[in-house]
Structures are given as C-alpha cells and as structure tokens.
C-alpha cells in the first residue's frame, strides 16, 4: 500500500491497514539487524535530528541506530545544550534547525502536544518520541510488533495494562493501537493513577490484580512515573509492590503462553519482580530489539511519504 504520511504525532486516526504496513516493513528491517554488517544505503544523504528534552536510553539510542543503519546522518540535540537555555523559544529553535535542511525531526518533550505544535511551524517531518502524558506511538508500534511475532496475530487477544495509566503516554498509545488492531484492552492500577473515566478510552477496568491477569494473553506492566506525580497518590512503593506488582503467582492465572512486557526502565521489585522480569514469559528484551526495526521502518516510510507528496 502507499504510505503518504510525513508525520507520526500519535496513533489516533491510523487505520489497521496502515499499522499492519508499518509492522510488515519493520519485519523486513529486522532482517538487516541480524546481518553481520548492519547497514544499507536506503537513506544515504538524508539527515535526522534527534531533539530530546527528556532523558532517554532506549528510544534515543534506537532512533540513532535506526538512522545510521539506513545510512542517514543523525544529529543529537538536548535542551541543556541548545539555545533554549539562553531564552530562545522552542519554535525559534526549530526554525533555525529547519534552516539547516534536516529531512526529519524526532522529538521528545515533557509538554503534551509539543510535537504537534512543531509540525505546524516547520516543514521537515516530525516523529513524536513521547510528549508529556499524551502519546508514545513508536513504543506502541514496537509492542504490537513483539506481540504479533509471538502470537501470530493481534486481533482477539486480551491485553492487560497495569500501573500508572493516568500519566502513561505508553498506555494511551497502546490502547489506541491495540484497539484499532482488534485486541481487547483491560487496565488496572490504583484508583488515583487511573484516568477519571477509563471506560471512555474503550478499555475494560479490572477490580483486582487477579481479575486483571486472569486469562490474559499479554500483561504489560508500567513504571510508576514519580517524576510526573505532583503529589503523593499512594502510600508507599512497598505497598504499591504488594498490591499492584506482578509476581510469579499471578502468571498461573494468565494464559499458559502469556507474554510479560514492560516499556522500561524497570523498577525491579516495584511494578515487577526480578523473577518475572527475567523469566521465560518475559519478552522485554525483544521489545528493545524490535524498537530499532520499527524506527527504521518509520524513518523509511515517512521520508518516502514526504517524497510522494512533493512529486
């Protein structure tokens, strides 16, 4: 199919066909990552700017590797090393970057909607690498790729997301993407960390940990995002771990071939026990590996989409 998008700001509005096309392209890109020499000339002469306002290990590194493996040049820029520290506005910084001729800007920002604002003011394509508590679309895509690889499908699966749903951009993008692909999503967590009307998101809300994991095909654990919590929303991490952490005993209630996922970074012993994180049901490192392939696919597809718009 033709892929005519130039931006990836979120998964809202993406069709099942478009998501499938991205995942299929990522599967072919993954083969490059398995070669002894992990490089092809596909995007030679293109430039990708990595504009990260928040710390990142997996997302930033995988985008950098994705660009390099497709032979694109990548330039990393953080807020602390940019002229933003001198009072320059975000839009002025972006326009100065635009004047240097990049083809694509990958942006992570603590403010929800920041990539959308940037897309309205500059001509290069924009990829949202996480904006505030809004969306993290590439994480949802790599999660769906991982599930599809292990399960062979996405439709008809019960996917349970547990933890800090309210502040999680990973959860929001996952709910949108998995719902589009036909999965049933169940959420569970402290009531103070659930959105005001979770059912309005098209998800089921579990009443207990046992109910949440019962017959689940996939269990996705979320980190408690203490950096986004402006107040104390649960008594202690110890109590959180006891009531909402995933332990070995919970897996007995899930499907025999359940997948355990986590977007990282992991707080071991809080949202997930070390035995589960490192156990046979864990596909956490598969998620990391698939992140490079998905981001390679997106760089390729979005730049191809921009080319088709120009011709």
Backbone torsions as a table, in degrees:
resi	resn	phi	psi	omega
1	UNK	NA	155.0	175.1
2	UNK	-75.9	139.5	178.7
3	UNK	-120.5	102.3	-170.2
4	UNK	-104.5	13.0	178.6
5	UNK	-81.5	148.6	176.2
6	UNK	-113.0	-15.3	179.9
7	UNK	-124.7	152.7	167.2
8	UNK	-127.3	93.6	-177.5
9	UNK	-97.4	-23.2	179.4
10	UNK	-178.9	172.8	-179.3
11	UNK	-92.7	-5.8	176.1
12	UNK	-59.8	125.6	179.4
13	UNK	92.6	-8.6	175.6
14	UNK	-77.5	138.5	178.0
15	UNK	-86.3	164.1	176.2
16	UNK	-61.0	-34.7	179.9
17	UNK	-66.4	-40.7	178.9
18	UNK	-66.6	-43.6	179.4
19	UNK	-63.2	-42.5	177.8
20	UNK	-60.7	-40.6	179.6
21	UNK	-63.8	-40.3	177.1
22	UNK	-63.0	-45.3	-178.1
23	UNK	-66.7	-39.3	177.3
24	UNK	-63.2	-41.9	178.0
25	UNK	-64.6	-39.5	178.4
26	UNK	-62.9	-35.5	177.9
27	UNK	-61.6	-40.3	178.4
28	UNK	-70.3	-36.0	177.5
29	UNK	-66.5	-32.4	-179.2
30	UNK	-61.2	-30.1	178.7
31	UNK	-62.8	-32.5	177.3
32	UNK	-63.5	-38.4	-177.8
33	UNK	-71.0	-12.2	179.3
34	UNK	-96.0	-3.9	-179.1
35	UNK	-80.2	157.5	174.0
36	UNK	-61.0	-40.3	176.5
37	UNK	-108.8	107.9	-170.4
38	UNK	-93.8	65.1	-177.5
39	UNK	-155.9	135.5	175.3
40	UNK	-133.6	157.5	-174.5
41	UNK	-87.4	16.5	-169.4
42	UNK	-53.4	-42.8	-176.2
43	UNK	-115.4	31.0	178.6
44	UNK	-59.9	135.2	-179.9
45	UNK	88.7	-4.8	178.0
46	UNK	-94.6	156.8	-178.8
47	UNK	-129.0	130.9	178.6
48	UNK	-118.4	127.3	176.5
49	UNK	-100.8	126.3	176.7
50	UNK	-99.2	106.7	-171.8
51	UNK	-112.2	92.8	-171.8
52	UNK	-113.3	120.2	179.0
53	UNK	-97.7	-5.5	179.4
54	UNK	-129.5	154.5	178.6
55	UNK	-60.4	147.5	178.8
56	UNK	-160.6	136.7	173.0
57	UNK	-107.4	-62.1	-174.0
58	UNK	-67.5	-50.5	-173.8
59	UNK	-65.9	-49.6	-177.7
60	UNK	-63.8	-47.2	-178.1
61	UNK	-64.1	-40.6	-177.6
62	UNK	-70.1	-34.8	174.5
63	UNK	-65.9	-40.1	178.6
64	UNK	-62.8	-46.4	177.5
65	UNK	-64.3	-39.5	-179.6
66	UNK	-60.3	-44.9	179.2
67	UNK	-64.0	-45.7	-177.0
68	UNK	-66.5	-36.8	-178.9
69	UNK	-72.0	-17.8	173.7
70	UNK	-98.8	8.9	176.7
71	UNK	70.9	18.0	172.6
72	UNK	-83.1	154.7	173.4
73	UNK	-85.9	137.3	177.8
74	UNK	-122.4	139.7	179.2
75	UNK	-125.2	125.8	-179.2
76	UNK	-99.4	136.4	179.9
77	UNK	-139.2	131.1	176.1
78	UNK	-116.9	160.1	-178.1
79	UNK	-60.3	-38.4	-175.1
80	UNK	-69.6	-19.4	-179.5
81	UNK	-110.4	10.6	-179.9
82	UNK	-107.0	174.5	179.5
83	UNK	-74.0	-1.4	172.9
84	UNK	-59.8	-30.6	179.0
85	UNK	-69.7	-13.9	179.8
86	UNK	-100.9	5.0	177.2
87	UNK	103.8	-0.3	178.4
88	UNK	-68.7	141.0	179.6
89	UNK	-75.8	161.1	178.7
90	UNK	-60.4	-42.6	-178.6
91	UNK	-66.5	-41.3	178.0
92	UNK	-64.2	-39.9	176.2
93	UNK	-60.3	-45.2	-178.8
94	UNK	-64.8	-39.3	179.9
95	UNK	-68.1	-33.9	175.2
96	UNK	-68.0	-38.1	174.6
97	UNK	-63.1	-43.7	179.8
98	UNK	-57.3	-38.2	-179.0
99	UNK	-64.1	-20.2	178.7
100	UNK	-85.7	-5.0	171.1
101	UNK	84.5	32.8	175.1
102	UNK	-71.3	157.1	178.5
103	UNK	-92.1	-26.5	-175.2
104	UNK	-153.2	142.9	176.1
105	UNK	-119.9	124.6	175.1
106	UNK	-101.0	123.0	-170.3
107	UNK	-128.1	133.1	168.9
108	UNK	-121.0	133.8	-176.1
109	UNK	-148.2	148.5	179.8
110	UNK	-75.6	-14.4	-178.8
111	UNK	-94.6	122.5	177.0
112	UNK	-62.0	131.6	178.6
113	UNK	93.0	-4.9	-178.1
114	UNK	-59.4	-44.8	178.3
115	UNK	-63.2	-33.9	178.1
116	UNK	-64.2	-42.4	178.0
117	UNK	-62.8	-43.3	179.8
118	UNK	-61.8	-40.6	-178.3
119	UNK	-63.0	-24.8	179.5
120	UNK	-81.2	-13.1	-172.8
121	UNK	-116.8	-13.3	-178.7
122	UNK	-129.3	157.5	-176.4
123	UNK	-87.2	-29.1	177.9
124	UNK	-62.5	153.0	175.6
125	UNK	-64.7	152.0	-178.3
126	UNK	-121.9	132.5	169.9
127	UNK	-112.4	126.7	176.9
128	UNK	-80.7	112.5	178.4
129	UNK	-97.9	21.0	179.5
130	UNK	121.1	116.8	179.6
131	UNK	-127.6	108.1	177.0
132	UNK	54.4	-129.0	177.0
133	UNK	-104.6	20.2	-173.3
134	UNK	-88.0	-77.5	-176.4
135	UNK	-143.4	159.6	172.3
136	UNK	-143.0	73.9	-169.8
137	UNK	-63.1	-35.0	-178.3
138	UNK	-69.8	-30.6	175.5
139	UNK	-65.2	-43.0	178.7
140	UNK	-62.6	-38.7	-179.7
141	UNK	-67.1	-42.0	178.8
142	UNK	-69.9	-31.6	174.9
143	UNK	-64.9	-43.7	179.4
144	UNK	-65.9	-36.7	176.9
145	UNK	-62.6	-42.9	-179.5
146	UNK	-64.3	-44.6	178.9
147	UNK	-62.3	-45.9	-177.9
148	UNK	-63.5	-36.4	178.7
149	UNK	-63.0	-39.3	-175.3
150	UNK	-87.7	-31.5	-175.6
151	UNK	-102.8	-18.1	-179.1
152	UNK	81.9	-3.6	-178.8
153	UNK	-164.1	170.3	173.1
154	UNK	-120.6	-28.2	-178.0
155	UNK	-72.8	141.8	176.3
156	UNK	81.4	4.1	-179.6
157	UNK	-90.5	149.7	170.7
158	UNK	-97.6	114.1	179.1
159	UNK	-111.6	123.0	-179.3
160	UNK	-107.9	127.7	178.0
161	UNK	-113.2	124.5	-172.8
162	UNK	-125.4	132.0	174.5
163	UNK	134.7	-140.8	-175.6
164	UNK	-82.6	77.6	-176.9
165	UNK	-67.8	-39.3	-172.7
166	UNK	-60.9	-39.3	-175.5
167	UNK	-99.5	4.0	-170.4
168	UNK	-96.5	113.0	172.6
169	UNK	-70.8	-27.0	175.8
170	UNK	-64.0	-45.0	179.8
171	UNK	-62.5	-43.3	-177.2
172	UNK	-62.6	-48.5	179.1
173	UNK	-65.6	-38.0	178.9
174	UNK	-63.5	-42.9	179.0
175	UNK	-60.9	-44.2	-179.6
176	UNK	-65.1	-51.1	-175.5
177	UNK	-66.8	-46.6	-179.4
178	UNK	-65.6	-38.1	177.0
179	UNK	-63.1	-41.4	178.3
180	UNK	-61.6	-34.6	-176.6
181	UNK	-89.3	3.4	172.7
182	UNK	95.3	9.1	175.5
183	UNK	-82.1	153.8	171.9
184	UNK	-98.6	123.4	-175.7
185	UNK	-106.3	128.5	174.8
186	UNK	-115.0	138.6	179.3
187	UNK	-120.9	152.5	177.1
188	UNK	-155.4	145.0	178.2
189	UNK	173.5	179.8	175.1
190	UNK	-57.9	142.2	-178.7
191	UNK	-58.4	-30.3	178.8
192	UNK	-72.7	-13.4	179.9
193	UNK	-112.8	15.5	172.4
194	UNK	-103.9	146.5	176.5
195	UNK	-63.2	159.3	-174.7
196	UNK	-54.8	-38.7	-179.2
197	UNK	-133.0	72.9	-175.1
198	UNK	-58.8	-32.9	-179.3
199	UNK	-62.6	-25.7	179.6
200	UNK	-67.9	-15.9	177.3
201	UNK	-82.4	-2.8	-179.5
202	UNK	84.5	25.5	-179.7
203	UNK	-116.4	163.3	171.1
204	UNK	-95.7	146.1	-178.0
205	UNK	-112.8	118.3	-179.9
206	UNK	-79.6	151.7	-179.8
207	UNK	-96.5	-9.3	179.6
208	UNK	-156.3	166.2	179.0
209	UNK	-63.6	-42.7	-179.7
210	UNK	-62.4	-41.9	178.3
211	UNK	-64.8	-37.4	-178.2
212	UNK	-63.7	-42.2	-174.6
213	UNK	-90.5	-11.8	-176.9
214	UNK	-59.6	123.4	177.3
215	UNK	60.6	21.3	179.3
216	UNK	-73.8	136.8	172.3
217	UNK	-81.8	-32.2	-178.2
218	UNK	-139.5	134.5	173.7
219	UNK	-120.2	118.2	179.6
220	UNK	-110.6	116.7	179.2
221	UNK	-94.9	142.9	-178.9
222	UNK	-115.0	147.5	176.0
223	UNK	-76.0	142.6	170.8
224	UNK	-72.4	116.0	-173.4
225	UNK	-88.5	78.5	-175.4
226	UNK	-63.6	-25.8	179.3
227	UNK	-69.9	-16.7	179.3
228	UNK	-102.5	-4.4	-177.8
229	UNK	-88.4	116.8	-180.0
230	UNK	-85.4	-6.7	-179.3
231	UNK	-150.6	168.7	178.5
232	UNK	-80.0	116.1	-175.5
233	UNK	-109.9	1.7	172.4
234	UNK	-156.2	155.9	-170.7
235	UNK	-58.9	-50.2	-176.8
236	UNK	-162.1	161.7	176.9
237	UNK	-64.9	-33.6	179.0
238	UNK	-63.0	-46.1	178.5
239	UNK	-66.8	-37.5	177.1
240	UNK	-58.5	-46.4	-179.4
241	UNK	-61.0	-39.1	-179.0
242	UNK	-68.1	-37.2	-173.3
243	UNK	-97.1	-28.5	-172.6
244	UNK	-128.8	1.4	178.0
245	UNK	-83.2	146.7	-179.2
246	UNK	-87.5	119.5	179.9
247	UNK	-116.8	169.8	-177.4
248	UNK	-56.5	-38.8	-175.8
249	UNK	-64.0	-28.0	-178.8
250	UNK	-68.3	-29.7	-175.4
251	UNK	-67.0	-22.8	178.5
252	UNK	-66.9	-19.8	179.9
253	UNK	-88.9	-17.3	-177.3
254	UNK	-86.0	-179.5	175.9
255	UNK	-61.9	149.7	-178.8
256	UNK	-59.7	-26.5	-179.7
257	UNK	-109.8	33.2	-177.5
258	UNK	-58.3	146.6	173.2
259	UNK	-105.0	135.7	175.5
260	UNK	-108.7	125.4	-175.1
261	UNK	-126.8	158.8	176.3
262	UNK	-159.8	129.5	-178.5
263	UNK	-74.0	-14.2	-179.3
264	UNK	77.2	158.5	-6.2
265	UNK	-72.6	150.2	-176.9
266	UNK	-87.9	135.5	166.2
267	UNK	-99.4	92.9	-176.3
268	UNK	-62.7	136.1	-179.8
269	UNK	82.8	-0.4	176.3
270	UNK	-108.9	-78.6	179.6
271	UNK	-84.6	-16.0	-178.4
272	UNK	-153.1	140.2	179.3
273	UNK	-78.8	151.4	177.9
274	UNK	-57.4	-35.9	-178.8
275	UNK	-63.0	-36.3	179.4
276	UNK	-78.4	-42.9	-178.8
277	UNK	-60.4	-34.4	-177.9
278	UNK	-103.9	7.1	-174.1
279	UNK	-83.3	179.8	-174.4
280	UNK	-69.3	-18.2	-179.4
281	UNK	-90.8	-9.4	-176.9
282	UNK	-76.4	132.2	175.2
283	UNK	-121.7	27.5	-174.9
284	UNK	-62.7	-42.3	179.2
285	UNK	-73.3	-27.1	172.5
286	UNK	-63.1	-38.4	177.1
287	UNK	-59.0	-44.5	-179.2
288	UNK	-62.3	-46.1	179.7
289	UNK	-61.9	-42.4	-179.3
290	UNK	-69.8	-21.2	177.2
291	UNK	-61.0	-38.3	178.3
292	UNK	-65.3	-45.1	-178.2
293	UNK	-64.2	-43.6	179.6
294	UNK	-63.1	-41.8	-178.1
295	UNK	-72.7	-30.4	170.9
296	UNK	-62.6	-45.0	-179.9
297	UNK	-60.3	-42.7	-177.8
298	UNK	-68.6	-42.0	176.5
299	UNK	-57.6	-45.8	-179.8
300	UNK	-64.1	-49.5	-175.0
301	UNK	-68.4	-41.0	-178.0
302	UNK	-70.3	-37.0	177.0
303	UNK	-71.6	-34.1	175.1
304	UNK	-67.0	-39.2	177.3
305	UNK	-62.7	-39.7	177.3
306	UNK	-64.4	-39.3	177.7
307	UNK	-61.9	-42.3	-177.5
308	UNK	-67.4	-29.4	178.0
309	UNK	-71.6	-31.4	-175.7
310	UNK	-79.4	-25.1	-174.3
311	UNK	-90.7	NA	NA
